[in-house]
Amino acid sequence: MDEIRTIKALWKKHRNEGESLRAFARRYEHPAAVAWLAHKARRKL
């Protein structure tokens, strides 16, 4: 689960720079990243 922590940290940085979740996901086409981002997107709806 270490990679999820890394992704969360990266996302925090990108979000601060105003990057969208979708653009972020596209840049990091990593299964764990995609799964976490999908989970996060579902919670927002």
N, C-alpha and C positions, 0 to 999 in steps of 0.2 A: 504493500500500500504506500510505499515511499514515493512512487511515481505520481500518485494522486496528490500527495502533499506538494510536490514540485509543480504540478499543473496548477494547483490552487494558487500557489505563490506567483506563477507566471501570469495567471488570469488576473490577479489583483493588480499587477503591474500594468498589464494591457488595458484593463478597465480604467485605470487612472489616466491612461493616455487616450481614452475615448474610443478604443477599438471595440467593435461589436463582437458578441459571442460567436456569431456565425463566421466572421472573418478569422477569429482566433482559432476556431475549430478547424477551419480549412487549412490554416498554417500548420497546426499540429495534428496531422492525421494519425493519431496514436489511438489504439483501441481503448485504452484506459481513459484517455482524454475525452474521446467521443462519448464514452459511457457516462463519464462524470458530467459532461456538458449537457447531455440529453436529460440526465437526472435533474440537473439544475434548471433546465428549461421547463421541464414538466412541473416543477414546484412553483414556477412563476405564473403558470396559467391558472 
